[in-house]
Amino acid sequence: MTAANLCNRALNNVIEADHGKLKILIKPVRGFKSIPTAYATIKGFEVMRALRKGQARPWCLQPGIRGEVRLVERAFGIGPSALTEAMGMLNHHFAAAA
């Protein structure tokens, strides 16, 4: 076995360990009736786990709970896009500086 194989195997173990926690969350919700329902549910689990683990911080354009709410809105397509929001923040910043 080469060093590259060992490295890939170790990386795969980390990824699979993370998926194991997701499987535990999904178990009580089994029996999805459609693919869109399953997709939205798993996406929600993943977004909430990312928020809890602090992995979503770089994607939050605003600090605190507001940034988290915006992130969830963008993840599910119910809020403004990140680009629209960033442009609005830049326009506000430049208007205040002028």
OpenMM code with the backbone's topology and positions (N, CA, C; nanometers):
from openmm import Vec3, app, unit

residues = "MET THR ALA ALA ASN LEU CYS ASN ARG ALA LEU ASN ASN VAL ILE GLU ALA ASP HIS GLY LYS LEU LYS ILE LEU ILE LYS PRO VAL ARG GLY PHE LYS SER ILE PRO THR ALA TYR ALA THR ILE LYS GLY PHE GLU VAL MET ARG ALA LEU ARG LYS GLY GLN ALA ARG PRO TRP CYS LEU GLN PRO GLY ILE ARG GLY GLU VAL ARG LEU VAL GLU ARG ALA PHE GLY ILE GLY PRO SER ALA LEU THR GLU ALA MET GLY MET LEU ASN HIS HIS PHE ALA ALA ALA ALA".split()
positions = [
    Vec3(0.0842, -0.1178, 0.0000),
    Vec3(0.0000, 0.0000, 0.0000),
    Vec3(0.0889, 0.1244, 0.0000),
    Vec3(0.0547, 0.2212, -0.0831),
    Vec3(0.1368, 0.3410, -0.0941),
    Vec3(0.0916, 0.4453, 0.0069),
    Vec3(0.1749, 0.5458, 0.0224),
    Vec3(0.1420, 0.6551, 0.1145),
    Vec3(0.0186, 0.7311, 0.0670),
    Vec3(0.0021, 0.7434, -0.0651),
    Vec3(-0.1148, 0.8141, -0.1195),
    Vec3(-0.2434, 0.7400, -0.0845),
    Vec3(-0.2411, 0.6065, -0.0911),
    Vec3(-0.3595, 0.5282, -0.0553),
    Vec3(-0.3949, 0.5455, 0.0913),
    Vec3(-0.2931, 0.5447, 0.1769),
    Vec3(-0.3177, 0.5625, 0.3199),
    Vec3(-0.3757, 0.7001, 0.3486),
    Vec3(-0.3237, 0.8010, 0.2802),
    Vec3(-0.3728, 0.9375, 0.2994),
    Vec3(-0.5183, 0.9479, 0.2540),
    Vec3(-0.5504, 0.8918, 0.1372),
    Vec3(-0.6877, 0.8949, 0.0870),
    Vec3(-0.7823, 0.8197, 0.1791),
    Vec3(-0.7360, 0.7077, 0.2320),
    Vec3(-0.8192, 0.6294, 0.3224),
    Vec3(-0.8489, 0.7088, 0.4497),
    Vec3(-0.7481, 0.7783, 0.5031),
    Vec3(-0.7679, 0.8583, 0.6239),
    Vec3(-0.8656, 0.9723, 0.5976),
    Vec3(-0.8534, 1.0381, 0.4827),
    Vec3(-0.9467, 1.1457, 0.4489),
    Vec3(-1.0876, 1.0915, 0.4329),
    Vec3(-1.1004, 0.9751, 0.3736),
    Vec3(-1.2310, 0.9136, 0.3549),
    Vec3(-1.2946, 0.8803, 0.4899),
    Vec3(-1.2148, 0.8358, 0.5872),
    Vec3(-1.2673, 0.8048, 0.7201),
    Vec3(-1.3268, 0.9284, 0.7857),
    Vec3(-1.2628, 1.0435, 0.7697),
    Vec3(-1.3142, 1.1682, 0.8272),
    Vec3(-1.4482, 1.2031, 0.7640),
    Vec3(-1.4557, 1.1913, 0.6325),
    Vec3(-1.5798, 1.2238, 0.5620),
    Vec3(-1.6906, 1.1277, 0.6029),
    Vec3(-1.6614, 0.9991, 0.6085),
    Vec3(-1.7628, 0.9008, 0.6454),
    Vec3(-1.8080, 0.9193, 0.7898),
    Vec3(-1.7174, 0.9573, 0.8788),
    Vec3(-1.7558, 0.9823, 1.0175),
    Vec3(-1.8544, 1.0976, 1.0253),
    Vec3(-1.8350, 1.1996, 0.9435),
    Vec3(-1.9267, 1.3132, 0.9404),
    Vec3(-2.0627, 1.2706, 0.8859),
    Vec3(-2.0642, 1.1833, 0.7845),
    Vec3(-2.1908, 1.1360, 0.7293),
    Vec3(-2.2658, 1.0477, 0.8281),
    Vec3(-2.1925, 0.9799, 0.9165),
    Vec3(-2.2572, 0.8950, 1.0162),
    Vec3(-2.3486, 0.9746, 1.1067),
    Vec3(-2.3061, 1.0927, 1.1445),
    Vec3(-2.3895, 1.1784, 1.2295),
    Vec3(-2.5145, 1.2226, 1.1552),
    Vec3(-2.5009, 1.2491, 1.0264),
    Vec3(-2.6169, 1.2873, 0.9457),
    Vec3(-2.7146, 1.1707, 0.9355),
    Vec3(-2.6633, 1.0498, 0.9203),
    Vec3(-2.7501, 0.9324, 0.9117),
    Vec3(-2.8297, 0.9140, 1.0404),
    Vec3(-2.7683, 0.9423, 1.1549),
    Vec3(-2.8388, 0.9317, 1.2828),
    Vec3(-2.9533, 1.0319, 1.2888),
    Vec3(-2.9315, 1.1522, 1.2374),
    Vec3(-3.0376, 1.2530, 1.2354),
    Vec3(-3.1509, 1.2144, 1.1411),
    Vec3(-3.1172, 1.1552, 1.0292),
    Vec3(-3.2175, 1.1239, 0.9271),
    Vec3(-3.3002, 1.0014, 0.9645),
    Vec3(-3.2462, 0.9103, 1.0430),
    Vec3(-3.3144, 0.7850, 1.0738),
    Vec3(-3.4599, 0.8043, 1.1191),
    Vec3(-3.4898, 0.8953, 1.2142),
    Vec3(-3.6293, 0.9111, 1.2558),
    Vec3(-3.7190, 0.9698, 1.1464),
    Vec3(-3.6616, 1.0276, 1.0423),
    Vec3(-3.7386, 1.0964, 0.9395),
    Vec3(-3.7524, 1.0085, 0.8147),
    Vec3(-3.7160, 0.8826, 0.8229),
    Vec3(-3.7187, 0.7944, 0.7056),
    Vec3(-3.8555, 0.7925, 0.6402),
    Vec3(-3.8580, 0.7536, 0.5150),
    Vec3(-3.9833, 0.7424, 0.4437),
    Vec3(-4.0171, 0.8676, 0.3651),
    Vec3(-3.9170, 0.9315, 0.3069),
    Vec3(-3.9430, 1.0493, 0.2242),
    Vec3(-4.0333, 1.0090, 0.1082),
    Vec3(-4.1316, 1.0915, 0.0779),
    Vec3(-4.2255, 1.0611, -0.0303),
    Vec3(-4.1728, 1.1038, -0.1669),
    Vec3(-4.0810, 1.2005, -0.1684),
    Vec3(-4.0297, 1.2470, -0.2971),
    Vec3(-3.8845, 1.2913, -0.2819),
    Vec3(-3.8170, 1.2999, -0.3935),
    Vec3(-3.6775, 1.3444, -0.3946),
    Vec3(-3.6663, 1.4899, -0.3472),
    Vec3(-3.7538, 1.5825, -0.3927),
    Vec3(-3.7421, 1.7209, -0.3445),
    Vec3(-3.7573, 1.7332, -0.1926),
    Vec3(-3.8457, 1.6525, -0.1337),
    Vec3(-3.8628, 1.6552, 0.0117),
    Vec3(-3.7363, 1.6065, 0.0814),
    Vec3(-3.6803, 1.4975, 0.0321),
    Vec3(-3.5569, 1.4449, 0.0906),
    Vec3(-3.4439, 1.5457, 0.0760),
    Vec3(-3.4330, 1.6076, -0.0414),
    Vec3(-3.3275, 1.7054, -0.0676),
    Vec3(-3.3382, 1.8237, 0.0282),
    Vec3(-3.4588, 1.8783, 0.0433),
    Vec3(-3.4775, 1.9944, 0.1306),
    Vec3(-3.4494, 1.9592, 0.2764),
    Vec3(-3.4922, 1.8411, 0.3198),
    Vec3(-3.4702, 1.8001, 0.4589),
    Vec3(-3.3219, 1.7824, 0.4879),
    Vec3(-3.2520, 1.7122, 0.4008),
    Vec3(-3.1087, 1.6893, 0.4214),
    Vec3(-3.0323, 1.8207, 0.4124),
    Vec3(-3.0717, 1.9079, 0.3212),
    Vec3(-3.0079, 2.0391, 0.3090),
    Vec3(-3.0252, 2.1186, 0.4387),
    Vec3(-3.1456, 2.1125, 0.4967),
    Vec3(-3.1705, 2.1804, 0.6240),
    Vec3(-3.0834, 2.1262, 0.7357),
    Vec3(-3.0728, 1.9931, 0.7432),
    Vec3(-2.9856, 1.9322, 0.8439),
    Vec3(-2.8418, 1.9802, 0.8259),
    Vec3(-2.7951, 1.9814, 0.7016),
    Vec3(-2.6569, 2.0212, 0.6739),
    Vec3(-2.6318, 2.1684, 0.7072),
    Vec3(-2.7264, 2.2553, 0.6738),
    Vec3(-2.7098, 2.3984, 0.7043),
    Vec3(-2.7050, 2.4189, 0.8553),
    Vec3(-2.7945, 2.3548, 0.9288),
    Vec3(-2.7968, 2.3718, 1.0742),
    Vec3(-2.6700, 2.3147, 1.1387),
    Vec3(-2.6217, 2.2011, 1.0891),
    Vec3(-2.4975, 2.1448, 1.1429),
    Vec3(-2.3792, 2.2363, 1.1140),
    Vec3(-2.3766, 2.2956, 0.9943),
    Vec3(-2.2674, 2.3873, 0.9596),
    Vec3(-2.2704, 2.5097, 1.0506),
    Vec3(-2.3900, 2.5599, 1.0806),
    Vec3(-2.4006, 2.6747, 1.1715),
    Vec3(-2.3506, 2.6377, 1.3107),
    Vec3(-2.3925, 2.5207, 1.3603),
    Vec3(-2.3513, 2.4781, 1.4938),
    Vec3(-2.2009, 2.4568, 1.5038),
    Vec3(-2.1403, 2.4031, 1.3986),
    Vec3(-1.9971, 2.3730, 1.4000),
    Vec3(-1.9109, 2.4941, 1.3657),
    Vec3(-1.9735, 2.6064, 1.3288),
    Vec3(-1.8977, 2.7261, 1.2951),
    Vec3(-1.8411, 2.7246, 1.1544),
    Vec3(-1.8832, 2.6286, 1.0721),
    Vec3(-1.8310, 2.6184, 0.9363),
    Vec3(-1.8948, 2.7196, 0.8424),
    Vec3(-2.0063, 2.7776, 0.8813),
    Vec3(-2.0785, 2.8701, 0.7932),
    Vec3(-2.0339, 3.0146, 0.8125),
    Vec3(-1.9510, 3.0394, 0.9107),
    Vec3(-1.9101, 3.1768, 0.9418),
    Vec3(-1.8539, 3.2533, 0.8223),
    Vec3(-1.7690, 3.1928, 0.7389),
    Vec3(-1.7172, 3.2690, 0.6232),
    Vec3(-1.8256, 3.3096, 0.5236),
    Vec3(-1.9393, 3.2410, 0.5233),
    Vec3(-2.0454, 3.2699, 0.4272),
    Vec3(-2.1471, 3.3689, 0.4804),
    Vec3(-2.1394, 3.4027, 0.6088),
    Vec3(-2.2334, 3.4984, 0.6674),
    Vec3(-2.1843, 3.6395, 0.6375),
    Vec3(-2.2668, 3.7168, 0.5682),
    Vec3(-2.2279, 3.8528, 0.5323),
    Vec3(-2.2525, 3.9512, 0.6458),
    Vec3(-2.3351, 3.9126, 0.7420),
    Vec3(-2.3638, 3.9987, 0.8563),
    Vec3(-2.3282, 3.9222, 0.9835),
    Vec3(-2.2887, 3.9930, 1.0881),
    Vec3(-2.2525, 3.9241, 1.2117),
    Vec3(-2.3759, 3.8765, 1.2884),
    Vec3(-2.3569, 3.7777, 1.3714),
    Vec3(-2.4611, 3.7333, 1.4626),
    Vec3(-2.5738, 3.6560, 1.3969),
    Vec3(-2.6881, 3.6604, 1.4645),
    Vec3(-2.8036, 3.5822, 1.4210),
    Vec3(-2.8561, 3.6285, 1.2857),
    Vec3(-2.8425, 3.7573, 1.2567),
    Vec3(-2.8895, 3.8082, 1.1264),
    Vec3(-2.8179, 3.7404, 1.0107),
    Vec3(-2.6882, 3.7232, 1.0241),
    Vec3(-2.6113, 3.6557, 0.9202),
    Vec3(-2.6529, 3.5104, 0.9040),
    Vec3(-2.6825, 3.4440, 1.0162),
    Vec3(-2.7261, 3.3050, 1.0104),
    Vec3(-2.8623, 3.2933, 0.9430),
    Vec3(-2.9527, 3.3860, 0.9754),
    Vec3(-3.0854, 3.3853, 0.9127),
    Vec3(-3.0720, 3.4060, 0.7626),
    Vec3(-2.9887, 3.5006, 0.7233),
    Vec3(-2.9674, 3.5264, 0.5802),
    Vec3(-2.9086, 3.4035, 0.5109),
    Vec3(-2.8180, 3.3346, 0.5780),
    Vec3(-2.7574, 3.2152, 0.5196),
    Vec3(-2.8630, 3.1078, 0.4945),
    Vec3(-2.9505, 3.0859, 0.5908),
    Vec3(-3.0569, 2.9866, 0.5750),
    Vec3(-3.1519, 3.0291, 0.4631),
    Vec3(-3.1853, 3.1576, 0.4584),
    Vec3(-3.2732, 3.2067, 0.3516),
    Vec3(-3.2107, 3.1819, 0.2145),
    Vec3(-3.0811, 3.2102, 0.2018),
    Vec3(-3.0137, 3.1900, 0.0728),
    Vec3(-3.0036, 3.0418, 0.0380),
    Vec3(-2.9826, 2.9577, 0.1391),
    Vec3(-2.9700, 2.8142, 0.1138),
    Vec3(-3.0982, 2.7567, 0.0553),
    Vec3(-3.2117, 2.8105, 0.0978),
    Vec3(-3.3394, 2.7583, 0.0501),
    Vec3(-3.4035, 2.8464, -0.0558),
    Vec3(-3.3323, 2.9501, -0.0994),
    Vec3(-3.3831, 3.0328, -0.2079),
    Vec3(-3.5008, 3.1202, -0.1701),
    Vec3(-3.5124, 3.1570, -0.0425),
    Vec3(-3.6253, 3.2402, -0.0004),
    Vec3(-3.5836, 3.3826, 0.0320),
    Vec3(-3.4558, 3.4105, 0.0271),
    Vec3(-3.4070, 3.5451, 0.0546),
    Vec3(-3.3313, 3.5985, -0.0652),
    Vec3(-3.2772, 3.7172, -0.0521),
    Vec3(-3.1993, 3.7731, -0.1632),
    Vec3(-3.0717, 3.6916, -0.1842),
    Vec3(-3.0216, 3.6935, -0.3048),
    Vec3(-2.8982, 3.6202, -0.3324),
    Vec3(-2.7817, 3.6872, -0.2593),
    Vec3(-2.6750, 3.6141, -0.2420),
    Vec3(-2.5576, 3.6674, -0.1725),
    Vec3(-2.5001, 3.7865, -0.2478),
    Vec3(-2.5004, 3.7800, -0.3812),
    Vec3(-2.4460, 3.8895, -0.4612),
    Vec3(-2.5300, 4.0158, -0.4444),
    Vec3(-2.6617, 4.0018, -0.4484),
    Vec3(-2.7509, 4.1166, -0.4297),
    Vec3(-2.7303, 4.1785, -0.2922),
    Vec3(-2.7195, 4.0930, -0.1921),
    Vec3(-2.7002, 4.1409, -0.0553),
    Vec3(-2.5650, 4.2107, -0.0398),
    Vec3(-2.4603, 4.1532, -0.0971),
    Vec3(-2.3270, 4.2139, -0.0877),
    Vec3(-2.3232, 4.3484, -0.1593),
    Vec3(-2.3867, 4.3569, -0.2762),
    Vec3(-2.3900, 4.4839, -0.3498),
    Vec3(-2.4655, 4.5902, -0.2704),
    Vec3(-2.5738, 4.5514, -0.2060),
    Vec3(-2.6481, 4.6455, -0.1224),
    Vec3(-2.5636, 4.6961, -0.0066),
    Vec3(-2.4868, 4.6061, 0.0554),
    Vec3(-2.4001, 4.6461, 0.1660),
    Vec3(-2.2904, 4.7401, 0.1174),
    Vec3(-2.2330, 4.7119, 0.0002),
    Vec3(-2.1297, 4.7997, -0.0554),
    Vec3(-2.1863, 4.9375, -0.0889),
    Vec3(-2.3028, 4.9408, -0.1510),
    Vec3(-2.3660, 5.0690, -0.1833),
    Vec3(-2.3928, 5.1503, -0.0572),
    Vec3(-2.4408, 5.0832, 0.0477),
    Vec3(-2.4676, 5.1507, 0.1745),
    Vec3(-2.3375, 5.2047, 0.2347),
    Vec3(-2.2318, 5.1248, 0.2268),
    Vec3(-2.1015, 5.1654, 0.2815),
    Vec3(-2.0475, 5.2886, 0.2088),
    Vec3(-2.0537, 5.2857, 0.0747),
    Vec3(-2.0014, 5.3986, -0.0027),
    Vec3(-2.0879, 5.5232, 0.0131),
    Vec3(-2.2177, 5.5054, 0.0298),
    Vec3(-2.3063, 5.6202, 0.0512),
    Vec3(-2.2772, 5.6850, 0.1864),
    Vec3(-2.2481, 5.6023, 0.2865),
    Vec3(-2.2167, 5.6553, 0.4194),
    Vec3(-2.0805, 5.7249, 0.4197),
    Vec3(-1.9862, 5.6751, 0.3387),
    Vec3(-1.8524, 5.7330, 0.3341),
    Vec3(-1.8495, 5.8654, 0.2567),
    Vec3(-1.9456, 5.8844, 0.1679),
    Vec3(-1.9460, 6.0060, 0.0846),
    Vec3(-2.0027, 6.1254, 0.1559),
] * unit.nanometer
topology = app.Topology()
chain = topology.addChain("A")
for resn in residues:
    res = topology.addResidue(resn, chain)
    for name in ("N", "CA", "C"):
        topology.addAtom(name, app.Element.getBySymbol(name[0]), res)
